[in-house]
């Protein structure tokens, strides 16, 4: 199993990274997806996740 870390900090980056994050999370047999947020523009990211 490969561990993949996806790092982003802004709302536009989070939107762009959503498809790859979902794809890695679906294939749990081959990948362990680790998602990290840098905290940049945290309020925008919180509202995007709602």
PyMOL commands that set and color helices and strands:
alter all, ss='L'
color gray80, all
select helices_A, chain A and resi 11-26+42-48
alter helices_A, ss='H'
color red, helices_A
select strands_A, chain A and resi 2-8+31-37
alter strands_A, ss='S'
color yellow, strands_A
deselect
rebuild
show_as cartoon
